[in-house]
Amino acid sequence: MPTIIMDSCSYTRLGLTDYLTSHGVKKRHINAIEDIDSLHEKCSKLNPSLVFINE
């Protein structure tokens, strides 16, 4: 399940990553990004099942 996390806070990204991995999402399927251009690019490439945005 490809997942994208867009958040400028490293603690939030870490918390979400830990939560997702503890619920079966493989770490290699979790992508952290920092800006809207990266979000557009990753969504086009990965077709994610889940996107967290906190900006």
C-alpha positions as CSV (number, residue, x, y, z in Angstrom):
1,M,0.0,0.0,0.0
2,P,1.9,3.1,-1.2
3,T,1.6,5.9,1.3
4,I,2.8,9.5,1.2
5,I,3.4,11.7,4.2
6,M,3.7,15.5,3.6
7,D,4.6,17.3,6.8
8,S,7.3,19.7,7.7
9,C,7.6,18.3,11.3
10,S,10.0,15.4,11.5
11,Y,8.3,14.2,14.7
12,T,4.9,13.9,13.1
13,R,6.5,12.0,10.1
14,L,8.3,9.7,12.5
15,G,5.1,9.1,14.5
16,L,3.0,8.4,11.4
17,T,5.7,6.1,10.0
18,D,5.9,4.1,13.3
19,Y,2.1,3.8,13.5
20,L,1.8,2.6,9.9
21,T,4.6,0.1,10.2
22,S,3.1,-1.3,13.4
23,H,-0.1,-1.8,11.4
24,G,1.5,-3.8,8.6
25,V,2.6,-1.1,6.1
26,K,6.1,-1.8,4.9
27,K,8.6,1.0,5.5
28,R,9.7,0.9,1.8
29,H,6.1,1.8,0.8
30,I,6.1,5.0,3.0
31,N,7.4,8.2,1.2
32,A,8.0,11.4,3.1
33,I,7.9,14.6,1.0
34,E,8.3,18.3,1.8
35,D,6.6,20.3,-1.0
36,I,3.6,20.3,-3.3
37,D,5.7,19.7,-6.4
38,S,7.0,16.5,-4.9
39,L,3.5,15.5,-3.9
40,H,2.3,15.9,-7.5
41,E,5.2,13.9,-8.9
42,K,4.9,11.1,-6.3
43,C,1.2,10.8,-6.7
44,S,1.6,10.5,-10.5
45,K,4.3,7.9,-10.1
46,L,3.0,5.8,-7.2
47,N,-0.8,6.1,-7.3
48,P,-0.8,6.0,-3.4
49,S,-3.6,4.4,-1.4
50,L,-3.1,6.9,1.5
51,V,-1.8,10.5,1.6
52,F,-1.3,12.4,4.9
53,I,-1.0,16.2,4.5
54,N,-0.3,18.5,7.4
55,E,0.8,21.9,6.3
